[in-house]
Amino acid sequence: MKAHRLRAPSTDGALLATPPLDEAGSQVDANVRRLATWDHDFQGRRSSWLRDLVRLEVADEARRFLLTNGVEPPETAASGPLVVTGHQPELFHPGVWVKNFAASAIAARQGGVGLNLIVDDDIPKSSSIRVPHAEGGRISAHRLEFDRWEGEAPYEDLPVHDEAVFASFGARVVERLGGLVADPLIEDLWPRVAARREGGLPLGLRLALARRDVEASWGVSNLEIPISRLCQTEGFAWFACHLLAHLPRYQEVYNDALREYRAVYGIRSKNHPVSALQQQGEWLEAPFWVWRAARPRRRPLLVRQGRTKMDLRIAGEDEPFLQLPLSADREACCAVERFRELPEGQIRLRTRALTTTMFSRCLLGDLFIHGIGGAKYDELGDAITSRFLGFEPPGFLTLSMTAWLGLAEHSTSPAALAAIDRTIRSLIYNPDRHLSEPWNEDQRSLVQLKRAVIEREAVAHPQRIARFREIREINEALQPAVAGRLASLRDDRRRVVQDLEANRVAHSREFSFVLYPRERMRALMGGVEQAIREGSSDAVELALGS
């Protein structure tokens, strides 16, 4: 394992693509060839059989999900490649959103279809977004809530807590912007979000489906499926049972790879990038989350293995919720049947990040598109997959974009602030260098005294302390002579700091995509699609210039 540094683009409209976009088609073809030669036994089902089942089930379930929610799914070719990406159903920044457009364009060029995984088994980071606002001629950004925060719960089981706050969010964002952004996308998106209220959908799916509606209006049509639905398919049950059947070996591989990853990157935290899988007596922690629908708080899945069966328990509970007829040398047919009964008992068993991408890259898609964070995770994921499955996983594409909101900028720089700070320090500690000619008698005397004190030999520590104090007293006595310039510089410093903060806001890539001008977002995303169709990145720069 070697350290691989990925950094977000720093300029407006810049795109990070590793490998380059013009190699995406070749990556798909290489992955298809590699997967065609893969032959792994998943507790009685070969990987080729299981891939066919997973792709068929997920595509059918994705179409069913879209149709149920009034969205026309794309036409799909049975033999075409599947380009997969995914993210939490949140109001993410454009660097995340660009993956959806790239998935659609790459798939279309290869005669396939794009698929977006709605990661609804994750928990939200907040119930607000940062919105810029101008006050007193200065721009700053503050958080604005779209719902009332009531603690952590997975998106799958997260309702809208305050419908009035949620419904008014679009108007409040526009009001807060106060014209800083012309035609913000939220004016188009939020009515679509509001239209989903009657369906009784959780908060995350309202956002995801409204975002999908906007994409469709721009000519982009991917399949979509929540992770919660993917985890209820038969194909996923075979995958999960295989990991559980070999959990002692998986845990050893996982923890060894994690230790190596931390050593390579010099990471000391026990929680970064993920926590190690633990053992509690005879119970082993598995790479899945689990919780009860009535108590939607994610907990680790614990497994106790016997000779021919295993017990599954939610961390923090005393009794197992399921017993599986499963072991390392036993076919999983019966275990798969029992596993698929979990929804009837209102038990949610879901993937963690690394198992999500292992499943998606090896058994579902032909190319997975990561953002920067996901790509860093999957350096570790590659090591785990190759050692556990004995198979070098298919390559993935890392993609991100930086887009600024187009807010006003100020002609200053950190170098200007540093120059002011150096002058202020000199005025305080060397006021004699800044005295205006001609000097008066008191100033001349103080300067001569300072020079004499500096030249005086001071060997012992008490002598050096005494000399330091004398110099400080002389500097303080000279302060009135430079007080005016010092006050002026401090005023300049306050203005430069404010200007730099405004520039920091203006240059942020982390603002939600809903704040951006609608046509600029459409042009940028369209530029990425065009770049993929033409096998060139020039189209992105052309779109930015438009």
C-alpha positions as CSV (number, residue, x, y, z in Angstrom):
1,M,0.0,0.0,0.0
2,K,1.4,3.4,-1.0
3,A,0.4,6.9,0.0
4,H,-1.8,8.5,-2.7
5,R,-2.6,12.2,-2.2
6,L,-5.8,13.6,-3.6
7,R,-6.6,17.3,-3.4
8,A,-9.7,19.2,-4.4
9,P,-9.2,21.6,-7.3
10,S,-8.5,25.1,-6.0
11,T,-9.8,27.3,-8.9
12,D,-13.3,28.0,-10.1
13,G,-14.6,25.5,-12.6
14,A,-11.6,23.1,-12.2
15,L,-12.2,19.4,-12.4
16,L,-10.3,16.6,-10.7
17,A,-10.5,13.3,-12.7
18,T,-8.3,10.3,-11.9
19,P,-7.9,8.6,-14.3
20,P,-8.6,11.4,-16.9
21,L,-12.1,11.6,-18.3
22,D,-10.9,10.5,-21.8
23,E,-9.8,7.2,-20.2
24,A,-13.2,6.4,-18.6
25,G,-14.4,4.3,-21.4
26,S,-11.2,2.3,-21.4
27,Q,-11.5,1.8,-17.7
28,V,-15.0,0.4,-18.2
29,D,-13.8,-2.0,-20.8
30,A,-10.9,-3.2,-18.6
31,N,-13.2,-3.7,-15.7
32,V,-15.6,-5.8,-17.8
33,R,-12.8,-8.0,-18.9
34,R,-11.4,-8.4,-15.4
35,L,-14.9,-9.3,-14.0
36,A,-15.5,-11.8,-16.7
37,T,-12.6,-13.9,-15.6
38,W,-13.4,-13.7,-11.9
39,D,-14.6,-16.9,-10.3
40,H,-15.3,-16.9,-6.6
41,D,-17.5,-19.1,-4.5
42,F,-20.0,-17.2,-2.4
43,Q,-21.2,-20.0,-0.2
44,G,-22.6,-22.1,-3.1
45,R,-23.0,-19.5,-5.8
46,R,-20.3,-18.5,-8.2
47,S,-19.5,-14.8,-8.7
48,S,-20.6,-14.8,-12.3
49,W,-24.0,-16.1,-11.3
50,L,-24.3,-13.7,-8.4
51,R,-23.3,-10.7,-10.5
52,D,-26.0,-11.5,-13.0
53,L,-28.6,-11.8,-10.2
54,V,-27.4,-8.6,-8.4
55,R,-27.5,-6.5,-11.6
56,L,-31.0,-7.8,-12.6
57,E,-32.4,-7.4,-9.1
58,V,-31.0,-3.9,-8.5
59,A,-32.0,-2.6,-11.9
60,D,-35.6,-3.9,-11.4
61,E,-35.8,-2.5,-7.9
62,A,-34.4,0.8,-9.1
63,R,-37.0,1.1,-11.8
64,R,-39.7,0.1,-9.4
65,F,-38.6,2.7,-6.9
66,L,-38.6,5.5,-9.5
67,L,-42.0,4.4,-11.0
68,T,-43.6,4.2,-7.5
69,N,-42.5,7.8,-7.0
70,G,-43.8,9.1,-10.3
71,V,-40.4,9.2,-12.1
72,E,-39.9,7.7,-15.5
73,P,-36.9,5.4,-15.4
74,P,-34.4,5.3,-18.2
75,E,-34.4,2.5,-20.8
76,T,-31.7,0.0,-20.1
77,A,-29.9,-2.5,-22.2
78,A,-29.5,-5.9,-20.6
79,S,-25.9,-6.3,-21.8
80,G,-24.8,-2.7,-21.4
81,P,-22.3,-1.6,-18.7
82,L,-23.6,-0.2,-15.4
83,V,-21.8,3.0,-14.2
84,V,-22.5,3.4,-10.5
85,T,-22.0,6.3,-8.1
86,G,-23.7,7.3,-4.8
87,H,-23.9,9.7,-1.9
88,Q,-26.0,10.6,1.1
89,P,-29.3,12.2,0.2
90,E,-28.3,15.7,1.3
91,L,-27.9,19.2,-0.1
92,F,-24.3,18.5,-1.2
93,H,-21.9,20.8,-3.1
94,P,-21.4,20.7,-6.9
95,G,-18.3,18.6,-6.6
96,V,-20.4,15.8,-5.4
97,W,-23.3,16.4,-7.8
98,V,-21.0,16.2,-10.8
99,K,-20.7,12.4,-10.3
100,N,-24.3,11.9,-11.4
101,F,-23.8,13.7,-14.7
102,A,-20.6,11.9,-15.3
103,A,-22.2,8.5,-14.6
104,S,-24.9,9.2,-17.1
105,A,-22.5,10.4,-19.8
106,I,-20.0,7.6,-19.4
107,A,-22.7,5.0,-19.4
108,A,-24.4,6.5,-22.5
109,R,-21.1,6.5,-24.4
110,Q,-20.6,2.8,-23.6
111,G,-24.1,1.8,-24.4
112,G,-25.2,1.3,-20.8
113,V,-26.9,3.2,-18.0
114,G,-25.9,5.1,-14.9
115,L,-27.1,4.2,-11.4
116,N,-27.0,6.4,-8.3
117,L,-27.1,4.8,-4.9
118,I,-29.0,6.9,-2.4
119,V,-27.0,6.2,0.8
120,D,-29.9,6.4,3.2
121,D,-28.3,4.1,5.8
122,D,-26.0,7.0,6.8
123,I,-26.8,9.6,9.3
124,P,-27.1,13.4,8.5
125,K,-24.3,15.7,9.7
126,S,-26.8,18.6,10.3
127,S,-30.2,19.9,9.4
128,S,-28.9,23.2,7.9
129,I,-26.6,24.6,5.1
130,R,-24.4,27.6,5.0
131,V,-25.9,30.6,3.1
132,P,-24.0,33.8,2.2
133,H,-25.4,37.1,3.2
134,A,-24.3,40.7,2.8
135,E,-24.5,43.1,5.7
136,G,-22.8,46.4,6.1
137,G,-21.1,46.0,2.7
138,R,-19.4,42.7,3.9
139,I,-20.3,39.1,2.9
140,S,-20.3,36.4,5.4
141,A,-22.0,32.9,5.6
142,H,-24.2,31.5,8.3
143,R,-26.2,28.4,8.7
144,L,-29.9,28.2,7.8
145,E,-32.0,25.3,9.0
146,F,-34.2,23.3,6.7
147,D,-35.6,21.3,9.6
148,R,-35.5,21.0,13.3
149,W,-32.6,18.9,14.6
150,E,-33.7,16.1,16.9
151,G,-30.6,13.9,17.1
152,E,-29.0,11.3,14.9
153,A,-31.1,8.9,12.9
154,P,-30.4,7.2,9.6
155,Y,-31.9,8.9,6.6
156,E,-34.0,5.8,6.0
157,D,-35.9,6.5,9.2
158,L,-35.6,10.3,9.4
159,P,-38.9,12.1,8.9
160,V,-39.3,15.8,8.5
161,H,-39.7,17.1,12.1
162,D,-41.1,20.5,11.3
163,E,-43.1,20.7,8.1
164,A,-43.5,24.5,8.3
165,V,-39.7,25.1,8.6
166,F,-39.1,22.6,5.8
167,A,-41.7,24.2,3.5
168,S,-40.4,27.7,4.0
169,F,-36.8,26.9,3.5
170,G,-36.6,27.8,-0.2
171,A,-38.1,31.3,0.4
172,R,-35.8,31.8,3.4
173,V,-32.7,31.0,1.4
174,V,-33.7,33.4,-1.3
175,E,-34.3,36.1,1.3
176,R,-31.0,35.4,3.0
177,L,-29.1,35.6,-0.3
178,G,-30.6,39.0,-0.8
179,G,-29.8,39.1,-4.5
180,L,-26.1,38.0,-4.1
181,V,-26.9,35.1,-6.5
182,A,-29.1,35.6,-9.5
183,D,-31.7,32.8,-10.2
184,P,-30.5,30.4,-7.5
185,L,-31.3,26.7,-8.3
186,I,-33.3,26.4,-5.1
187,E,-36.2,28.4,-6.7
188,D,-36.6,25.4,-9.1
189,L,-35.7,22.6,-6.7
190,W,-37.7,23.5,-3.6
191,P,-41.2,23.4,-5.2
192,R,-40.2,19.9,-6.3
193,V,-39.2,19.0,-2.8
194,A,-42.5,20.4,-1.5
195,A,-44.5,18.3,-4.0
196,R,-43.1,15.1,-2.4
197,R,-44.8,15.8,1.0
198,E,-48.0,13.9,0.3
199,G,-46.1,10.6,-0.4
200,G,-45.1,10.2,3.2
201,L,-41.5,9.9,2.2
202,P,-38.6,10.5,4.7
203,L,-36.7,13.7,4.4
204,G,-33.7,12.2,2.5
205,L,-35.9,10.7,-0.3
206,R,-37.8,14.0,-0.7
207,L,-34.5,15.7,-1.4
208,A,-33.1,12.9,-3.6
209,L,-36.2,12.7,-5.8
210,A,-36.4,16.4,-6.3
211,R,-32.7,16.5,-7.3
212,R,-33.5,13.6,-9.7
213,D,-36.4,15.7,-11.2
214,V,-34.0,18.6,-11.9
215,E,-31.5,16.2,-13.5
216,A,-34.3,14.8,-15.7
217,S,-35.3,18.3,-16.8
218,W,-31.7,18.8,-18.0
219,G,-31.8,15.5,-20.0
220,V,-30.0,13.3,-17.5
221,S,-31.7,10.0,-16.6
222,N,-30.0,7.6,-14.2
223,L,-31.5,4.7,-12.3
224,E,-31.8,5.4,-8.6
225,I,-32.0,3.0,-5.6
226,P,-31.8,3.6,-1.9
227,I,-29.3,1.4,-0.1
228,S,-32.1,0.4,2.2
229,R,-33.8,-1.4,-0.7
230,L,-30.6,-2.8,-2.2
231,C,-29.9,-4.5,1.2
232,Q,-33.2,-6.4,1.0
233,T,-32.4,-8.2,-2.3
234,E,-31.4,-11.8,-2.6
235,G,-28.1,-11.0,-4.2
236,F,-27.1,-8.8,-1.3
237,A,-28.1,-11.6,1.2
238,W,-25.7,-14.0,-0.6
239,F,-22.9,-11.4,-0.3
240,A,-23.6,-10.7,3.3
241,C,-23.8,-14.3,4.3
242,H,-20.5,-15.0,2.7
243,L,-18.8,-12.3,4.7
244,L,-20.5,-13.5,7.9
245,A,-19.5,-17.2,7.2
246,H,-15.9,-16.1,7.0
247,L,-16.0,-13.3,9.6
248,P,-12.9,-14.4,11.6
249,R,-10.8,-14.2,8.4
250,Y,-12.5,-11.1,7.2
251,Q,-11.9,-9.3,10.5
252,E,-8.2,-10.3,10.5
253,V,-7.8,-9.0,6.9
254,Y,-9.8,-5.8,7.7
255,N,-7.8,-4.9,10.8
256,D,-4.4,-5.8,9.3
257,A,-5.2,-3.6,6.2
258,L,-6.4,-0.8,8.5
259,R,-3.2,-0.9,10.6
260,E,-1.1,-0.7,7.4
261,Y,-3.2,2.2,6.0
262,R,-2.6,4.2,9.2
263,A,1.1,3.5,9.1
264,V,1.4,4.6,5.5
265,Y,-0.4,7.9,6.2
266,G,0.9,8.4,9.7
267,I,-2.6,8.3,11.3
268,R,-2.7,8.0,15.1
269,S,-6.5,8.3,15.5
270,K,-8.2,5.0,16.4
271,N,-11.3,6.1,14.5
272,H,-9.8,7.3,11.2
273,P,-10.5,6.5,8.5
274,V,-12.7,3.8,10.2
275,S,-12.6,2.0,13.5
276,A,-11.2,-1.5,13.8
277,L,-13.6,-4.4,14.0
278,Q,-13.8,-5.5,17.7
279,Q,-14.2,-8.7,19.5
280,Q,-16.3,-9.0,22.7
281,G,-15.7,-12.4,24.2
282,E,-17.1,-14.9,21.7
283,W,-18.8,-12.2,19.7
284,L,-17.2,-10.7,16.6
285,E,-18.1,-7.3,15.1
286,A,-19.2,-7.6,11.5
287,P,-18.9,-4.9,8.8
288,F,-22.6,-4.0,8.9
289,W,-24.9,-1.6,10.7
290,V,-28.1,-2.9,12.3
291,W,-31.0,-1.3,14.2
292,R,-34.6,-1.8,14.9
293,A,-37.1,0.4,13.1
294,A,-38.7,1.4,16.4
295,R,-35.3,2.6,17.7
296,P,-33.5,4.1,14.7
297,R,-30.0,4.4,16.0
298,R,-27.2,2.5,14.1
299,R,-25.4,-0.1,16.1
300,P,-22.6,-2.6,15.2
301,L,-23.7,-6.1,14.2
302,L,-22.2,-8.8,16.5
303,V,-21.9,-12.4,15.5
304,R,-21.3,-15.5,17.6
305,Q,-20.2,-18.5,15.5
306,G,-20.9,-22.1,16.2
307,R,-19.9,-25.2,14.2
308,T,-22.9,-25.1,11.9
309,K,-24.9,-22.0,12.8
310,M,-24.4,-18.5,14.1
311,D,-26.2,-16.0,16.2
312,L,-26.7,-12.3,15.2
313,R,-27.0,-9.6,17.9
314,I,-27.4,-5.8,18.0
315,A,-24.6,-4.2,20.0
316,G,-26.1,-3.0,23.3
317,E,-28.8,-5.7,23.3
318,D,-28.5,-9.0,25.3
319,E,-30.4,-11.4,23.1
320,P,-29.8,-12.4,19.5
321,F,-32.4,-11.3,16.9
322,L,-31.6,-14.1,14.4
323,Q,-29.9,-17.4,14.1
324,L,-28.5,-18.4,10.7
325,P,-27.7,-22.0,9.6
326,L,-24.3,-20.9,8.3
327,S,-20.6,-21.7,8.6
328,A,-17.5,-21.3,6.5
329,D,-18.0,-24.7,4.8
330,R,-21.8,-24.7,4.5
331,E,-23.9,-23.6,1.5
332,A,-25.9,-20.4,2.3
333,C,-29.3,-21.2,0.7
334,C,-31.2,-21.7,4.0
335,A,-29.3,-18.8,5.6
336,V,-30.2,-16.5,2.7
337,E,-33.9,-17.4,3.2
338,R,-33.7,-16.6,6.9
339,F,-31.7,-13.4,6.2
340,R,-34.4,-12.1,3.9
341,E,-37.0,-12.4,6.6
342,L,-35.4,-9.5,8.6
343,P,-37.7,-6.8,7.2
344,E,-40.7,-8.6,8.6
345,G,-39.2,-8.3,12.1
346,Q,-38.5,-4.6,11.5
347,I,-34.8,-5.2,11.6
348,R,-32.6,-3.0,9.5
349,L,-29.3,-4.7,8.5
350,R,-27.3,-2.4,6.2
351,T,-23.8,-1.9,4.8
352,R,-21.0,0.2,6.1
353,A,-19.1,2.4,3.6
354,L,-16.4,-0.2,2.8
355,T,-18.9,-3.0,2.3
356,T,-21.1,-0.8,0.2
357,T,-18.3,-0.2,-2.3
358,M,-17.0,-3.8,-2.2
359,F,-20.5,-5.0,-3.1
360,S,-21.0,-2.2,-5.7
361,R,-17.7,-2.6,-7.5
362,C,-17.4,-6.4,-7.4
363,L,-21.0,-7.5,-7.8
364,L,-23.0,-4.6,-9.2
365,G,-21.3,-2.1,-11.5
366,D,-18.7,-2.0,-14.3
367,L,-17.3,1.3,-13.1
368,F,-17.7,3.1,-9.8
369,I,-17.3,6.9,-9.5
370,H,-16.0,8.1,-6.2
371,G,-15.5,11.6,-4.8
372,I,-12.3,12.4,-3.1
373,G,-13.4,11.1,0.3
374,G,-14.7,7.8,-1.1
375,A,-11.6,7.3,-3.1
376,K,-9.5,7.7,0.1
377,Y,-11.7,5.1,1.8
378,D,-11.3,2.7,-1.0
379,E,-7.6,2.7,-1.0
380,L,-8.2,0.7,2.2
381,G,-11.2,-1.0,0.5
382,D,-8.9,-2.3,-2.3
383,A,-6.5,-3.9,0.2
384,I,-9.4,-5.6,2.0
385,T,-11.1,-6.8,-1.1
386,S,-7.9,-8.2,-2.8
387,R,-6.9,-10.0,0.4
388,F,-10.3,-11.4,1.4
389,L,-11.7,-12.3,-2.1
390,G,-8.3,-13.0,-3.7
391,F,-9.2,-10.7,-6.5
392,E,-7.9,-7.4,-7.6
393,P,-11.0,-5.2,-7.5
394,P,-12.1,-3.3,-10.7
395,G,-10.6,0.2,-11.0
396,F,-12.7,3.2,-10.1
397,L,-12.9,6.9,-11.2
398,T,-12.2,9.7,-8.8
399,L,-14.1,12.8,-9.8
400,S,-14.7,16.2,-8.2
401,M,-15.3,19.8,-9.2
402,T,-14.7,23.1,-7.7
403,A,-17.3,25.8,-8.4
404,W,-17.5,29.2,-6.8
405,L,-20.8,31.0,-6.3
406,G,-19.7,34.1,-8.1
407,L,-19.7,36.4,-5.1
408,A,-17.8,39.7,-5.1
409,E,-14.1,39.5,-4.4
410,H,-11.6,42.0,-2.9
411,S,-8.2,42.9,-4.3
412,T,-6.2,41.8,-1.3
413,S,-4.1,38.8,-0.4
414,P,-2.6,37.0,2.6
415,A,0.7,38.5,1.6
416,A,-0.8,42.0,2.2
417,L,-1.9,41.0,5.7
418,A,1.5,39.6,6.5
419,A,3.2,42.8,5.3
420,I,0.9,44.8,7.6
421,D,1.6,42.5,10.5
422,R,5.4,42.9,10.0
423,T,5.1,46.7,10.0
424,I,2.9,46.7,13.1
425,R,5.4,44.4,14.9
426,S,8.3,46.7,13.9
427,L,6.4,49.8,15.1
428,I,5.9,48.1,18.5
429,Y,9.4,46.6,19.0
430,N,11.5,49.1,16.8
431,P,9.7,52.4,17.0
432,D,13.0,54.2,16.6
433,R,13.2,53.0,13.0
434,H,9.9,54.8,12.1
435,L,10.4,58.2,13.7
436,S,9.9,61.1,11.5
437,E,12.7,63.6,11.0
438,P,13.6,65.9,12.7
439,W,13.7,64.2,16.0
440,N,13.0,66.2,19.1
441,E,15.4,66.2,22.1
442,D,13.5,63.5,24.0
443,Q,13.3,61.2,21.0
444,R,17.1,61.6,20.3
445,S,17.9,60.8,23.9
446,L,15.8,57.7,23.9
447,V,17.2,56.4,20.6
448,Q,20.8,57.0,21.8
449,L,20.0,55.3,25.1
450,K,18.5,52.3,23.3
451,R,21.6,51.9,21.2
452,A,23.8,52.0,24.2
453,V,21.7,49.4,26.0
454,I,21.8,47.1,23.0
455,E,25.6,47.4,22.7
456,R,26.1,46.8,26.4
457,E,27.5,43.4,27.2
458,A,25.1,41.1,29.1
459,V,26.5,37.7,29.9
460,A,24.6,36.5,32.9
461,H,20.9,35.7,32.7
462,P,19.9,38.5,35.2
463,Q,21.8,41.0,33.1
464,R,20.0,39.9,29.9
465,I,16.7,40.2,31.7
466,A,17.5,43.7,32.9
467,R,18.6,44.7,29.4
468,F,15.4,43.3,27.9
469,R,13.2,45.3,30.4
470,E,15.2,48.6,29.6
471,I,14.7,48.2,25.9
472,R,10.9,47.5,26.4
473,E,10.6,50.6,28.5
474,I,12.4,52.7,25.9
475,N,10.1,51.3,23.2
476,E,7.0,52.1,25.2
477,A,8.3,55.7,25.8
478,L,8.7,56.1,22.0
479,Q,5.2,54.8,21.3
480,P,3.4,58.2,21.2
481,A,5.6,59.2,18.3
482,V,4.3,56.3,16.1
483,A,0.8,56.0,17.7
484,G,-0.9,57.6,14.7
485,R,0.6,55.3,12.1
486,L,0.1,52.3,14.4
487,A,-3.7,53.1,14.7
488,S,-4.0,53.6,11.0
489,L,-2.3,50.3,10.3
490,R,-4.5,48.5,12.7
491,D,-7.6,49.9,10.9
492,D,-6.1,48.7,7.6
493,R,-5.5,45.3,9.1
494,R,-9.2,45.0,10.2
495,R,-10.3,45.9,6.7
496,V,-7.9,43.4,5.1
497,V,-9.0,40.6,7.5
498,Q,-12.6,41.4,6.6
499,D,-11.8,41.3,2.9
500,L,-9.9,38.1,3.2
501,E,-12.8,36.5,5.1
502,A,-15.1,37.7,2.3
503,N,-12.8,36.2,-0.3
504,R,-12.7,32.9,1.7
505,V,-16.5,32.8,1.5
506,A,-16.4,33.7,-2.2
507,H,-13.9,31.0,-3.0
508,S,-15.6,28.3,-1.0
509,R,-16.4,25.1,-2.9
510,E,-18.6,23.7,-0.1
511,F,-21.8,25.7,-0.7
512,S,-24.8,23.5,-1.5
513,F,-25.6,23.2,-5.2
514,V,-29.1,24.7,-4.5
515,L,-27.5,28.1,-4.0
516,Y,-25.8,28.4,-7.4
517,P,-27.3,30.2,-10.5
518,R,-29.4,27.6,-12.3
519,E,-28.0,28.2,-15.8
520,R,-24.4,28.2,-14.6
521,M,-24.9,24.9,-12.9
522,R,-26.5,23.5,-16.0
523,A,-23.6,24.8,-18.2
524,L,-21.0,23.3,-15.9
525,M,-22.6,19.9,-15.6
526,G,-23.3,20.0,-19.3
527,G,-19.6,20.8,-19.9
528,V,-18.6,17.7,-18.1
529,E,-21.0,15.6,-20.1
530,Q,-19.7,17.1,-23.3
531,A,-16.1,16.5,-22.2
532,I,-16.9,12.8,-21.7
533,R,-18.7,12.5,-25.0
534,E,-15.8,14.1,-26.8
535,G,-13.1,12.5,-24.8
536,S,-11.7,15.9,-23.8
537,S,-11.7,18.2,-20.7
538,D,-11.8,21.4,-22.9
539,A,-15.6,21.4,-22.9
540,V,-15.5,22.1,-19.1
541,E,-13.5,25.3,-19.6
542,L,-15.8,26.4,-22.4
543,A,-18.9,25.9,-20.2
544,L,-17.3,27.9,-17.4
545,G,-16.6,30.7,-19.9
546,S,-20.2,30.8,-20.9
